[in-house]
């Protein structure tokens, strides 16, 4: 679900504004692709900073993967314990 109102007050360029708008509308994949394209085109310092910020905001935290791994291990452990008991 999209969360509105997270676009910076002054996007550096129309391309960056379009990327932020995509992210705010919920199309994170397209926003990430646009930010990567902006970074590949030798952007201005403002565009570069905002594109990197957009990419940082739209990535999944590594700690989330750690918690998911711990939960999966606990689930497997509980299933194994239940299977050996019965």
Number of C-alpha atoms within 10 A of each C-alpha: 7 11 10 11 9 10 18 10 8 8 17 17 14 10 15 23 18 15 26 25 18 19 23 18 14 15 15 21 12 13 24 23 13 21 24 16 14 20 17 10 9 10 14 13 10 13 21 20 14 24 26 17 12 22 17 12 13 14 10 9 10 8 9 10 11 11 11 11 12 11 12 12 12 12 12 11 12 12 12 11 11 10 9 8 7 5
